[in-house]
Amino acid sequence: MLLNRKVVLLMIGMLLIGTGCMLQYSNETTDVEEMAKDINEDLLQLEKAIKKSGLTFEHMDDLILDDEEIDKISQQYEITPYGLFYNKNVIHSSGVLTGYKPIDLSLKKRLYKTEVLEKSLIDAYNSYALIDQAYYIEGNGLLRVYPSLRIADNISPGTNFFDISIFDTIRNTDEKKIKWFLVPYLNPSGRNWVISLLNPIYTDRGIQGVLGYDIVASNFESHYLEKDMLLINRDGDIISVDSSLYQLLNIRSRENDVYYEEIMAGKLPDKSYNLKNSKIKVIREMYSKIIEEKTNFKMTLDREYFVISKPVDVIDSYLVKIIEIK
């Protein structure tokens, strides 16, 4: 009977400590919740924008260019020594045919049409601060991208853009819906680690192309995240993280990573950026609690910490703050 009483008192004590922590960090909890809502709303706006822009590209085949328009646009393009056909006098976006398929007049016309439609890419980039790159691609070597990039430095001749791994799930499904790619990857155009929002464009003949928005992962840090905060997806991949947590999570800075150097050095993928696979047991346990949506809990590593987690539903992810308990 005495033992049971001790157990009850211990449980009551633990409950009071937990309740005390929640009261102590109530302001921080509210801040994390509000920030998660802000991120969710902003990403929802991106989804609406890419759906609207996709309607423009769905009707690309209906766009008719007369001979005068074709001649005028064609004068802006040339074949490079690298085998790339692109617009040389770039004013707005970069348009490319890589030579994956023979570059005939029919394929050129498709590229010219994307120049006529590029306004939707430019508008998206200018309207939403999170977007670092807006583009339209097809599986025939065609790319239209804004802001413009140095073609020969960033794209290889003969490239079929649908061979890039992030498009695997789109190529292998008939689901006509937008998709977030939430495992950060190094962008070959030099914009560092990015995540992507993709909108497959379909016609009666099947998939025609993909409209995409790239977001540099560090944008979340500059626009939202505060000290001791990170954003992770449901699979445990760190989308963005404040530098104050590098040591605690046992991860390195990625801000100076360069695409070709990293690829050639065989440094990818960096498994330490996945909390589910962390070498630290306590971090793995923290991840499990987060996806179980235990929003406020204590964690003991080298010191005691209080963890606050709130869902970001649009991308099925979680905004997390880890506070050292003084």
C-alpha positions as CSV (number, residue, x, y, z in Angstrom):
1,M,0.0,0.0,0.0
2,L,2.9,2.3,0.9
3,L,4.6,1.5,-2.4
4,N,1.5,2.3,-4.4
5,R,1.2,5.6,-2.6
6,K,4.8,6.5,-3.5
7,V,4.1,5.6,-7.1
8,V,1.0,7.8,-7.1
9,L,3.0,10.7,-5.5
10,L,5.8,10.2,-8.1
11,M,3.3,10.3,-11.0
12,I,1.6,13.4,-9.6
13,G,5.0,15.0,-9.2
14,M,6.0,14.2,-12.8
15,L,2.6,15.5,-14.0
16,L,3.1,18.8,-12.1
17,I,6.6,19.2,-13.6
18,G,5.3,18.6,-17.1
19,T,2.4,21.0,-16.5
20,G,4.9,23.5,-15.2
21,C,7.0,23.2,-18.3
22,M,4.0,23.7,-20.5
23,L,3.0,26.8,-18.6
24,Q,6.5,28.1,-18.6
25,Y,6.8,27.8,-22.4
26,S,3.2,28.7,-23.2
27,N,4.3,31.8,-25.1
28,E,6.8,29.9,-27.2
29,T,4.1,27.2,-27.9
30,T,1.8,29.9,-29.2
31,D,4.6,31.4,-31.3
32,V,5.4,28.0,-32.9
33,E,1.7,27.4,-33.6
34,E,1.3,30.8,-35.2
35,M,4.4,30.4,-37.3
36,A,3.3,26.9,-38.5
37,K,0.0,28.5,-39.6
38,D,1.8,31.2,-41.5
39,I,4.0,28.7,-43.3
40,N,1.0,26.6,-44.0
41,E,-1.0,29.5,-45.5
42,D,2.0,30.7,-47.6
43,L,2.6,27.2,-49.1
44,L,-1.2,26.9,-49.7
45,Q,-0.9,30.1,-51.8
46,L,1.9,28.5,-53.8
47,E,-0.3,25.5,-54.5
48,K,-3.1,27.7,-55.8
49,A,-0.6,29.7,-58.0
50,I,0.9,26.6,-59.6
51,K,-2.5,25.2,-60.3
52,K,-3.6,28.4,-62.0
53,S,-0.4,28.6,-64.0
54,G,-0.8,25.0,-65.0
55,L,-4.0,25.8,-66.9
56,T,-2.0,28.1,-69.2
57,F,0.4,25.3,-70.1
58,E,-2.4,22.8,-70.5
59,H,-3.6,24.8,-73.5
60,M,-0.1,25.2,-75.1
61,D,-1.1,23.0,-78.1
62,D,-4.0,25.4,-78.8
63,L,-1.6,28.4,-79.2
64,I,-1.0,29.2,-82.8
65,L,2.1,31.1,-84.0
66,D,2.1,32.6,-87.4
67,D,5.2,32.7,-89.7
68,E,6.1,36.2,-88.7
69,E,6.0,35.4,-85.0
70,I,8.0,32.2,-85.5
71,D,10.6,34.1,-87.5
72,K,10.9,36.8,-85.0
73,I,11.3,34.5,-82.0
74,S,13.7,32.1,-83.9
75,Q,16.2,34.9,-84.4
76,Q,16.8,35.0,-80.7
77,Y,18.0,31.3,-80.6
78,E,21.1,29.6,-81.6
79,I,23.0,26.3,-81.4
80,T,25.9,26.4,-79.1
81,P,29.2,24.4,-79.4
82,Y,27.8,22.3,-76.6
83,G,24.9,21.1,-78.7
84,L,22.3,23.2,-76.9
85,F,19.7,25.2,-78.7
86,Y,18.8,28.2,-76.6
87,N,17.8,31.9,-76.7
88,K,21.1,33.9,-76.9
89,N,19.6,37.4,-76.2
90,V,18.0,36.5,-72.9
91,I,15.7,39.2,-71.6
92,H,13.4,37.2,-69.4
93,S,13.7,33.4,-69.0
94,S,16.1,30.9,-70.5
95,G,14.6,28.5,-73.1
96,V,16.4,25.4,-74.0
97,L,16.3,22.3,-76.3
98,T,19.1,20.0,-75.3
99,G,19.1,17.7,-78.3
100,Y,17.7,14.7,-76.5
101,K,15.4,14.4,-79.5
102,P,16.3,15.7,-83.0
103,I,15.6,19.5,-83.0
104,D,13.2,19.9,-85.8
105,L,10.7,22.7,-86.5
106,S,8.0,21.1,-84.5
107,L,10.1,20.9,-81.4
108,K,11.3,24.5,-82.0
109,K,7.7,25.7,-82.1
110,R,7.0,24.1,-78.7
111,L,9.9,26.0,-77.3
112,Y,8.7,29.3,-78.9
113,K,5.3,28.8,-77.4
114,T,6.8,28.5,-73.9
115,E,8.4,31.9,-74.5
116,V,4.9,33.3,-75.2
117,L,3.7,31.7,-72.0
118,E,6.7,32.6,-69.8
119,K,4.7,35.4,-68.1
120,S,3.2,32.9,-65.7
121,L,6.6,31.8,-64.6
122,I,7.8,35.4,-64.1
123,D,4.6,36.4,-62.3
124,A,5.0,33.5,-59.9
125,Y,8.6,34.3,-59.1
126,N,7.8,38.0,-58.6
127,S,4.7,37.4,-56.5
128,Y,6.0,34.9,-54.0
129,A,9.2,35.5,-52.0
130,L,9.8,31.8,-51.3
131,I,10.2,30.9,-54.9
132,D,13.7,30.8,-56.2
133,Q,13.1,29.3,-59.6
134,A,10.0,28.7,-61.7
135,Y,10.2,26.4,-64.7
136,Y,8.4,24.2,-67.3
137,I,9.9,21.1,-68.7
138,E,9.0,18.3,-71.1
139,G,10.6,14.9,-71.6
140,N,12.0,15.9,-75.0
141,G,14.8,18.1,-73.9
142,L,12.7,21.2,-73.5
143,L,13.1,23.6,-70.6
144,R,11.8,27.1,-69.9
145,V,13.2,28.6,-66.6
146,Y,13.0,31.9,-64.8
147,P,15.2,33.5,-63.6
148,S,17.5,32.9,-66.6
149,L,20.6,30.8,-66.1
150,R,23.9,30.2,-68.0
151,I,22.9,27.3,-70.2
152,A,26.3,25.8,-71.0
153,D,27.3,26.0,-67.3
154,N,24.3,24.2,-65.9
155,I,22.8,21.9,-68.5
156,S,24.4,19.0,-70.3
157,P,23.6,18.3,-74.0
158,G,21.2,15.4,-74.6
159,T,19.5,15.9,-71.2
160,N,16.1,14.4,-70.8
161,F,14.8,16.3,-67.8
162,F,12.3,13.6,-67.0
163,D,15.3,11.4,-66.1
164,I,15.9,13.5,-63.0
165,S,14.9,11.4,-59.9
166,I,12.4,13.9,-58.5
167,F,10.2,13.2,-61.4
168,D,10.1,9.5,-60.9
169,T,6.8,9.5,-59.0
170,I,5.2,11.7,-61.6
171,R,6.3,9.6,-64.5
172,N,5.1,6.4,-62.9
173,T,1.6,7.6,-61.9
174,D,-1.5,8.9,-63.7
175,E,-2.5,11.0,-60.7
176,K,-3.2,14.4,-62.1
177,K,-2.4,16.4,-59.0
178,I,0.4,18.6,-57.7
179,K,3.1,17.1,-55.6
180,W,5.6,18.3,-53.1
181,F,9.2,16.9,-53.2
182,L,10.3,17.4,-49.6
183,V,13.7,15.7,-49.5
184,P,16.1,18.7,-50.0
185,Y,18.4,18.1,-53.0
186,L,21.3,20.1,-54.5
187,N,20.1,22.1,-57.4
188,P,22.4,22.0,-60.5
189,S,21.6,25.6,-61.3
190,G,23.6,26.7,-58.3
191,R,20.8,27.6,-56.0
192,N,21.9,25.2,-53.3
193,W,19.6,22.9,-51.4
194,V,16.0,23.1,-52.6
195,I,12.6,21.5,-52.2
196,S,10.1,21.5,-55.1
197,L,6.4,21.9,-55.8
198,L,5.5,20.1,-59.0
199,N,2.4,20.3,-61.2
200,P,2.2,17.6,-63.9
201,I,0.6,18.9,-67.1
202,Y,-1.7,16.4,-69.0
203,T,-3.3,16.4,-72.4
204,D,-5.5,13.7,-74.0
205,R,-2.3,12.0,-75.0
206,G,-1.0,11.7,-71.4
207,I,1.6,13.6,-69.5
208,Q,2.9,16.6,-71.5
209,G,5.3,18.2,-69.1
210,V,5.8,19.4,-65.6
211,L,5.5,22.9,-64.1
212,G,7.8,23.4,-61.1
213,Y,8.6,25.9,-58.3
214,D,11.9,25.5,-56.4
215,I,12.3,26.8,-52.9
216,V,15.8,27.1,-51.4
217,A,15.7,25.3,-48.0
218,S,17.4,28.2,-46.3
219,N,14.5,30.5,-47.3
220,F,12.5,29.0,-44.4
221,E,15.3,30.1,-42.0
222,S,15.4,33.7,-43.4
223,H,11.6,34.0,-43.6
224,Y,10.3,32.1,-40.6
225,L,12.6,30.1,-38.4
226,E,13.9,31.5,-35.2
227,K,16.7,30.3,-32.9
228,D,16.4,26.6,-31.9
229,M,13.9,25.8,-34.7
230,L,13.7,23.3,-37.5
231,L,11.2,22.1,-40.1
232,I,11.1,18.3,-40.8
233,N,8.9,16.2,-43.1
234,R,7.0,13.2,-41.9
235,D,9.9,10.8,-43.0
236,G,12.3,12.7,-40.7
237,D,14.2,14.6,-43.4
238,I,15.3,18.1,-42.2
239,I,13.9,20.6,-44.7
240,S,15.4,23.6,-42.9
241,V,17.2,24.1,-39.6
242,D,18.6,27.1,-37.6
243,S,22.3,26.9,-37.1
244,S,21.8,26.9,-33.3
245,L,20.8,23.3,-33.5
246,Y,23.7,21.9,-35.5
247,Q,25.6,20.6,-32.5
248,L,22.6,19.2,-30.7
249,L,21.4,17.3,-33.8
250,N,25.0,16.3,-34.8
251,I,24.7,17.8,-38.3
252,R,27.0,20.1,-40.4
253,S,26.3,23.3,-42.2
254,R,25.3,22.8,-45.9
255,E,25.3,26.4,-47.0
256,N,28.5,26.2,-49.0
257,D,27.7,22.9,-50.8
258,V,28.2,23.0,-54.5
259,Y,26.3,20.7,-56.8
260,Y,29.1,19.2,-59.0
261,E,31.7,19.1,-56.2
262,E,29.3,17.2,-53.9
263,I,28.2,14.8,-56.6
264,M,31.7,14.0,-57.8
265,A,32.9,13.6,-54.2
266,G,30.2,11.1,-53.5
267,K,29.0,13.0,-50.5
268,L,25.3,12.5,-51.2
269,P,23.0,11.6,-49.7
270,D,23.7,13.1,-46.3
271,K,21.9,10.7,-43.9
272,S,22.6,12.8,-40.9
273,Y,19.9,15.2,-42.1
274,N,17.3,12.6,-41.4
275,L,16.2,12.4,-37.7
276,K,14.6,9.0,-38.1
277,N,18.0,7.6,-38.9
278,S,20.0,9.8,-36.5
279,K,22.9,8.1,-34.7
280,I,21.6,9.6,-31.5
281,K,18.9,7.4,-29.9
282,V,17.3,10.3,-28.1
283,I,16.9,12.2,-31.4
284,R,15.3,9.2,-33.0
285,E,12.9,9.0,-30.0
286,M,12.1,12.7,-30.4
287,Y,11.3,12.2,-34.0
288,S,8.9,9.4,-33.1
289,K,7.1,11.6,-30.6
290,I,6.8,14.4,-33.2
291,I,5.1,12.3,-35.8
292,E,2.8,10.8,-33.2
293,E,1.9,14.5,-32.7
294,K,3.0,14.7,-29.1
295,T,3.2,18.5,-29.3
296,N,4.9,19.3,-26.0
297,F,7.4,17.0,-24.2
298,K,10.7,16.9,-22.4
299,M,13.9,15.4,-23.8
300,T,17.2,14.6,-22.0
301,L,20.4,14.5,-23.9
302,D,23.5,16.2,-22.5
303,R,21.0,18.5,-20.8
304,E,17.2,18.7,-20.4
305,Y,15.2,20.2,-23.3
306,F,11.6,21.1,-23.9
307,V,10.3,20.2,-27.4
308,I,7.4,22.0,-29.0
309,S,6.0,20.6,-32.3
310,K,3.2,21.9,-34.5
311,P,2.1,20.4,-37.9
312,V,2.4,22.2,-41.2
313,D,-0.4,20.3,-42.9
314,V,0.1,21.4,-46.6
315,I,3.4,19.6,-46.8
316,D,2.7,17.0,-44.1
317,S,5.6,18.3,-42.0
318,Y,6.3,19.6,-38.6
319,L,7.7,22.9,-37.2
320,V,9.8,22.1,-34.1
321,K,11.4,24.2,-31.4
322,I,13.9,22.7,-29.0
323,I,14.5,24.8,-25.9
324,E,17.2,24.1,-23.3
325,I,15.6,24.0,-19.8
326,K,17.7,26.3,-17.6
